[in-house]
Structures are given as structure tokens and as C-alpha cells.
Amino acid sequence: MADARETAHDTLSRVQLTGWGRTAPTSAVLAPVRGEDDARAVLSGRSARGVLARGLARSYGDAAQNAGGTVLDMTGADRVLAVDLAAGEVEVEAGISLDALMNQFVPQGLFVPVTAGTRYVTVGGAIAADIHGKNHHVAGSFAQHVRWLDLLTADGQVRRVGPDEDPELFWATAGGMGLTGVILRARVRMKPIESSRIVVDTDRTPDLDSLMTMLTETDHLYDYSVAWIDCVAKGSRMGRSVLTRGRFARRDELPVRRQADPLRYSGSVKLSAPDVFPPGLLNLATVAAFNEVWYRKAPTAKRGQLQSIPTFFHPLDGVGAWNRIYGPRGFVQYQFTVPIGKEEALRNALVKISSSGHASFLAVLKRFGEGSPGMLSYPSPGWTLALDIPVVKGLAALLDQLDELVVDAGGRIYLAKDSRVRPELFEQMYPRLEDFRMVRKRVDPDGVFTSDLARRLFL
């Protein structure tokens, strides 16, 4: 499969597009966009199947696909328009990536306010999915650090919206998966830092209860926190984890040799995975073996280790196209949250997962803080678990069971990861869905902006 960056050119072309999970490809006309005029021209010449903006294609399911319609490749609209270093704010075009922001501004003492597990996300995508990171418990989600954004709506107007200016449209756009219009520009508050190193504490926990206790009691002491969790382990070892927590180091905490250049930064792809992996490579046996090694190699407790930004935040980004290791059938990332006080639901989910015969190569657990006002924004106070599972027979039945468990607990799944939840269950997960639909109807009564995900869930 080709992503948008690989196929965009100066003439319109019809291509097959997928999400990062490489499942359910659909065909659309791909239109390169380098600015507002390009986006408006495509919008005015749209077909009956509508329009959708697409960034670096890191949503896992069908959120950035528009079967039979037009998809705007926004990655060419990637300029920095203005910088206020004193205020720590940048004004950028929506197609710029978090990777580009880090490369330009980390050496100047500014880090992105929130980053997902990959830095290859555009600012427009970060707003549309209202991404969260390891610091959600103290910093919230990405849109909470956006002063304003410029939105091209279905009538061809560009509206400047923000928390204080048409807040309903802003909070429908934040987490709205591109369905309110095309995000063109945004002003973002960055995070001041003294160095490009993270002071990291690592703990190995023997089971789920000890992990949740440690997170509950100590999360407030750290800016960033995440646990790798073994979803294959059963019985008394179920939920055993490696917990890493940290904060940016002060300059005086660096080794003397680094204090002269404390903000030195380099984020790069070391190698790229070839598209040759057979189906079934990641199975219960191989994942169990990997998990055992990964758990055993982690220290029981280690304090004050200095790590680089790529090592701590984006370890998978060192391998380009790592999604290919799941083989031609692709994989599903399933991420859900259950509220504080519903820990039993999380335990039950892990029991189902560990006994299912399905292996999650990557599984992470985090503790969310308060959610944003975003109508479809995913984070809410509670526990969030993300799983990467190869597409194999029987997976759909397991995920359907997990959906029911999540709904019964008052939880929800993440639209940026979803490719298959049933619409009637989604309705129960997001109590402000009808508010979103009303705002969308106000600014786009004919449903010009649409996607495969929107059609599937009747958004």
C-alpha cells in the first residue's frame, strides 16, 4: 500500500489508501495541497462523494480514507508562519509534522506540548484526533494547547476558531476526525525545556494490581508516565509490566560534557522495514518469547537514567514502516479507556485477552487525567490500554466482547485507532455525539466533509 506522501504529485490521481494498520483499503482521488488556495479549489470542484483532509496517515483504521471521493494530502502545507519565543508559541500550517517542530524548536528550548507514540503526526492530525501522550495526567490533550485554528468549512469560508471564539466549532473540530472542515493553520503553545534529555525512573512490576497501585500513588510526581504491559502472561503474572516515568532534565543535571550544548537533538529513521514479512510471524509463541525477554531485561528499579527524546517518546520511529512486520493482512490497534473505579473491567479485559490465543506485540497502559471539552475527544479520567494485534481468524469476536465490556463499564474506544466498532455501541460511548452532529450540521449541512469512518459510524 502507498501512503499519501509517497503518491502525491501535481496532478490528481486515484490511489488506494489505508490507515497505519494496513487493513480495508479504499480508493480515492488524492489531491496535493500546499496552502489555502489549493484546498479551496479542491473543495469547489468536489464530487458527490465529498472531501477529507489527510496528513501522515498514522490513524490506524479508516479515519483518513474516503472511498470514491477526494482526499487532500496536507503534507505539502508545512510552513512555520510565526514564532514568539518569549511566549513559547508557534503559528504553523496544519501539514507540518511534530517531527519537524521538534527538529526546529528543541534546539531553541521548546518541545511540543503533547506527543503521541510517534512524532510523524501533522499538527492538523494532532488536533483532529486530539492526541494524548504520556503526560495526559498533567497536561491534557493536544487541543488544550491550541490558541486558535483556521478552518476551511464547506461554504468556502475560512473561520478562525478557538476556545474563546466559536468554542462549539473548535471543540467539535478537536477530536472530530476532520469532519468539520480542513484545518489550515494553528497557533500552538509549546513546552519550555532546558535540555533535550529526559530523567527516567524505571520499575518492573509483577502483576496488574501492583502496577495500578504504583501509578495511582506516584503518577503526580512525574510529567510523563507509561507502562509496557505483558498481555500474554496469565494467572499471578497477569499484567506484569515495565513502568517508565520521567521529566525533562535541567541543564545542571546533565553530564558536564553535555552542558555546553544541552539542547542538541537529532530524530531520525535508522532503517526501514521491508515489505516482505509473511503472515503469522507475530503469533502467540513469538510474542510470548519476546515479552519474556523484554520483561527480564528491564531493571527491577532504576532511578535517574538520562534518555534521549526519541528513546523515551518514540522508540518505534527509529524503524521506518514498522507496520509491515505484521504481514500483508495488517493489524488492528485496539485502544480503550475505563473510568477510575472500574478497575475490575480492566482486569476482566486482560483475562479475556491473555486467554484468547491472540497476541499483542505492543501493549501500553496509561492513567488519564481530566478530559478536554472536545465532543469526540477520546481521553477521560481512567485507565487506557492500547493493543496491537495481528489480523487473524477469531479476532473480531474477541474485540466485540471487549467492546461490550468497555460499554458496560462506562468507557470508550479511540476513533484514531478504530476500524470496526459497531455504531450502536459507539453511540453509548460518547455522550456528546449528538452535540457534535448538531455543530457539524450547522457548518456542513450537506455532509461535504466525510470519510469511511464517518459513513461506518453514521457520524
N, C-alpha and C positions, 0 to 999 in steps of 0.2 A: 504494500500500500504506500502511496505517496502522501506526504503531508503538504499543507498549504504552502510553506516556504519553498519546497522543492519544485512545485508545479506552477507557481505564479509567474506570469510573464505579461508582456504588454498587450496581448490580445486575449479576449475571453476564451476560455477553454472549459470543456466539460470533463470533470475528473471524478474518480471515486475517492471518497473521504471516509475516514473512521476517526474514532477517538483514540486515546492512548492505549486502550485495551485491545485495539485492532479487531473488534467484532462488528458485525452488522454494517458493512459498507453500503453507502448510497451515493448516487451520482448527482452532481450539481454543477452549475456554471460557476467557475471561480474567477472573481474579478479583483485584480490587484488595486489597492488603494494607497495613495501617497499623501492624501490630505482631504480636506473638507470638500473641495470641488469634485474630486473623483467619487467620493461616497454619494454626494448629491446626484451626480449624473447617473450612477448605477441605480439609485433609488427611483429616479424619474423614469427610467427605462425598464423597470422591473416586469417580470412575468407574473402570471396569476398565482404561481407557487411561492411568491414572496421572497424576502431578503433576510439574511442573517450575517452578522459580523463574526469573524473567526480570527483568533490570534495564533499562538504557537501550538494549538491542538493538544493541550495537556489535560483537558477534561477527559475522563476515561470512557464515557459512554457516547450517547448520541446528541449531546447538548450543542455541539458545534457543527451539526450536519443539517442539510435542508434538501431532502430528496426532490429532484425535479425543479428546484428553484435556483436562486443565486446566493452565493456565499462571498462575502467581502473579505479578502485577505488583507488584514490590517497591519501586517508586519512591516510594510514599507513606510508607514506613518510613525516614525520612531525618533523624532527630534526632541531634544531638550529646548524648551522655549524661553524659560526664565529661571533664575536661581536667586534665592535670598539666603545666603549662608548664615547671616545673623539670626534669622528666624528659623532656619533649618527647613525651608520649604522649597520645593521644585515644581515648576509647571512644565508638563510634558505632553507629547502626543500619546494617544492611547496604545499605539503599536509598539512602544518601547518596552523592552523586557526588564524584569528585575535584575537579570544578569548585567545588562548594560548600565543600569543605575548603580549597581554595586561597583562595577569597574571604574565608573567615572567619579563616584562620590565617596566611597570608602576611603580613598587616599586624602579626601578633604574633610574627613571626620564625620561623615553621615552614613547611616545604614538605613535600609528600607524598614519601615515601621513594623511590618509583618511579612514573613516569607513562608510560603508553603514548603513542602519537602523537595521541591525543585525550584531553581531560580529561573528556569526557562518558561516563565509565565509573563504575558504582557500586562501592563497596568490596566488596560481595558478589561482583560480577562480576570485580573485580580479583583476588580470592582464588580464585574458581572457575576462572579461566583462568590463574592465577599469572602475571600480566602482567609483561613486561620493558620496559625503556626504554633510553635512550641511555647509562645508567650501569651496565648489567649487568656489565661487566667489573670494576667496583669494588664494586658494591652488591648484586649478585644480583637476584632477582626479588621481587615484592611480598610473597609469603607469608613470606619470610625476615625480614620486619619486623613480623610479626603475633605479638603475645604470646599471645593466645588468641582463640578464637571460640566463639560459642554456636550449636550445630547442632541443628535440629529434625529428628529421624530418623523413620523410617517407623512406629515404635511409639508415636509421640506424645510421646516424651521429648525434653527439651532437654539436650544434653550439652555441657559446656564442655571443649573440647579444645585442645591446643596442642603445641608441640614437646616439652614436658615432661609432658604429660598426655594419655594415649592418643595418642601420636605417630603410630601407624599410621593411625588415623582422620583425624588432622589432615593428614597428608601424602597421604592418598587424596583428601581434600577439596580441598587446594591443587592446582589443575590438573585436578581431577576433573569439571569442567564441570557442577556441580550434581547429580551422580548419587548423592551420599551423603546428601543431605538439603537442608534450607533453612538457609542461613546467616542468622542473625537479627541478631547483633551481633558486634563485634570490637574488640579493643584494638590500636592501631597505633602503632608508633614513627615519629615524624616526623623530618624533617631540619632542624636549626637553620641559619638563614641570617641574614646581616647586612643584606642588601639584596634587592630584587626584580629585580635586573639580572644578566645573565649576561655574563661576559667571554668573547668568542668569537674564536677564530682560524679563518680560512678558507683553504683551499688548493685549487687546481684541479689535478687530476692527469690526465695524458694517456691513461692506459690502466689496465687492471686490475692489472698487476704493480706499477706504481708506487703505486697506492692501497693494496694489501695490504702493501707494504713500509713505507709511512708509518704505517699503522695498527699494524703489528707493533712498530715501533721507537718509537712515541711515544704510543700509547694510554694507557700508565700515567701519563703526565704530566697527564692531563685526567680530570675527573669524568664528563663527558658527551661522547659521540662518535658521529657518524653520517655516512654518505656518501649523497648522491643520486647515482645511477649511471645512465648512459645505456645502456639495454638495446636500443637500435636501432642504435647505432654498430657497425661491423664492422671487420675487419682490424686494422691497427695502432692504431685508435682504440677498439677494443672495450673496454668497461668504463671509459671515461673518466668522471670523477666530479668532484663538488664536495664536499669534505670539510669539515665544520664540527665543531669541538670547543670545549668550554668548561667553565666553573665559575662558581659564584655569586660576584659581586663583593663585596669587603669594602666597608664604608661609606666608608673613606678613599679608595677607588678611584673613587668617584662624582664627577661634577662638583659643585662647591661648592653650586650652586643646588639639588641633589637631596639633599645630605647631611642637611638638616633633616627630610626625610621619606623615608628610604631604602627603606622597605618599602611604599611606595604601590603598589597593584596594582589592575588592572582587566582582567578577562577577559570579553569579551562577543562576541556574534554580530553582525557588522556588517551582513550581508544574508543572505537565504535564496534558494537556487536554486529557481526554479520547476520544476514537473514538466511541462516542455514540450520537453525535448531529444529529438531524433529518434534512432533507432538509427543507428550508424555515424558519429556526429560525431567520436568519438575513433578515428581509424584510423591506419594507418601514416604517411600523409602529414602529417596534422595533428600527431601526436605527434613525428615527426621534426623538424618545423619548430619546435615548442615546445622540444624538447630542445636544438636548436642555439642558440636564443636564450638559454635558461637557462644553458647551459654558457658561452657567450661573455660574458654579462653578469657572471658571477662573477669576482672578482679572482683573479689568479694566486696571490697570497699577501697576506693581510691579518691584522694582529695587533691584539688588544686592543679589538675593537669591542664596545660595550655594546649588548645587545639585551634586550628585554622577555621575560618568561616566555612569553606567547602566541606571539611571533615565533619564539623559539628552539625551544620544545617543541611547539607546537600550531598551526602556520600554517594548516592546513585548517579549524580550528574557527572561524575568522573568517567562514566561509561556511556557513550552516545548510543541512542536507540536500544537501551537495555530492555525495552519491552519485547524485543524479538526473542529473548530467551524462552518465552512461553510457547514458542512454536506458532505455526500458521493458524491454529484455531483461536489464538489470543487468550485473554484472561479477563476476569471481572474483578474490579475493586469494589468491595462492599464496605461502606462506612456507615456506622450508626451511632446514635447517642441515646443513652437512657438517663433520666434525671437522677440527681442526688437523692438518696433514699430508696432507689430501685436497684441497688447493687445485686440483689438476688437475680434480677433479669440478666445482668451481665454474666453472672456465674452460670446461669442456665444456658445462655448463648454459647459460652465456652465449652460446656459439656456437650452441646449439640455439635459444635464444630470439631472438637477433638475426637469425638466418637463417630464422625460421619464418614471417615475414609478420605475426605478431601483435605488437601494440604495447602496451607497458606505460607508461601515463601517469605513474604514480608507482612508482619503484623505489628501495629503500634497502638499503644494505649495512651491517652492523654486525659487530663481533667480540665474541662471547660469552666470559664468564669461566666459572668453575665453576658447575655446575648445582645446584639445590636437591635435597633428598631426596624431592620430590614424585614420586609414582609415575607420573603422567602429565604432569608439568611439562615444558614444551617446551624451555627453554634448556639447552644443554650446550656444553662448550668447543668453539669452532669459529667458522665464518663463517655468518651468516644473511642471506639475501636475501629481500625481500618485494616482490611484484609485484602491481599492479592491472591486470587485463586484461579488456577488454570481452568479453562472451559472443558469440562468432561461430562460424561453421562451422569445424571443424578444431581448435578449442581443446582439446577433450577428448583428442585424440590427442597433442598436444604435452605436456599435463600428465601423461598416462600415461607418456610417455618420460622426463619429468623424475622422476617417482616411482621408476622403475626405477633411474635414475642415482643418486638420493639413497639408496635402499636399498643398492645395491652399495657405496656409499662409507661405509656405517655411519651415515647421517644420518637425519633425521626431518622431518615436516611438523608444523605448528602446528594443534591442534584448533580453536582460536578462529577460525582463518581458513578451515578446510577445509569443503568441501561435496561432495566427490566421490571421495576416495581409496578404493581397494579395501581391504576388510577384511583380506585375506591379506597385503597389503603393510604395512598399519598394524601388524599383529602383529609384523612384523620390525623395526619402527622403535622400539618401546617395550619394552625387555626386562623391565620391571616390570609389564607389563599384567596378568599372572596374579596378582601380589600385589594389585593394585587390585581385581580381580574377587573375590578372597577377602575383602577387607575389605568390599566392597560387599555380598557375600552375608551377611556377619556382621550388618550393621546394617540390611539391606534385603533379606531372603531372597526376598520376593515381587516384587521389582523395581518397587516403588511409584513411585520416582523414575526417570523415563525421559525420553527426548527422541527427536526424529527422528534425530539424530546417533547416539545410543546404539543404536537399532534398526539403523541402517545399518551400524555397525561391530561389532555384537554385543558391546557393552561390558558 
